[in-house]
């Protein structure tokens, strides 16, 4: 048996910025990280300037640190998939927890009804318990004794029986017969 290996991760060459505005950056910073950090700083500080105003000595850390940490840790390779950054997984997780996803049914031939979507309580799991207003006792009772919501039809029972057909059966099925009838038998020189 042959096995294949993917080498695309090994050939990932990223450009680096070694000098910025006359300052030497040593081995250089990844340009993707630099661009993402610049965009994060513009959006973050722009929003804070509109909402709060100019930073003071106390609030400067709040203006400066979140985009820096997001740019540094977000552009590192993910442990789950070497081709993706951590910020991609963070964005997908936030989207799943807030919006969910629309199930694909029959390859997209039929749109999913709202009852077939994954409910927000199931998506959040234990993380969402903080936001629920009931007491802890009622929450645990609801988990174990609550009614089950059936969102799909009954299971389909498959009773497949494999069969092996030889060349003679395939020939009869195609109409070639046992060699005397069919298209080839009537040929004369």
C-alpha angles and dihedrals in degrees: 000000000000122000127198132209129208113225099176093106090056092054094052103128116184126192119239133206109227098175131033123185091338094311118121111233096192111222088005139244122264108261092223090056090047093051093045091049091050092051092046092050092049094049096040099044092038091055093045092048090054094046105033107013131225116356122253127205090271098046097041091090090055089052095045110033107055097057090043094052092043092051094047100044096029095059095052117106114266120247091223098052122014092207095061134069122233090246089063091057091045091053093047091049093050091048092049093049095047106032104014118203135278111243118237110231123191091353092304096308091121127038115235117249118234091254090061094058117098106260119240092242091060093044093052096039112170092351091069095054091088091062096049116100099214123094121267092253093055091047093055092045089051091052096053105031102028120118118266117240112219109211100170137052127256118297118271112239113217119202100180119172115194117221129191117215121197126215092266092058092046090051092051091048091053091049098251092120122190096321099278100077131045134054099313098047096065097056118115128185 
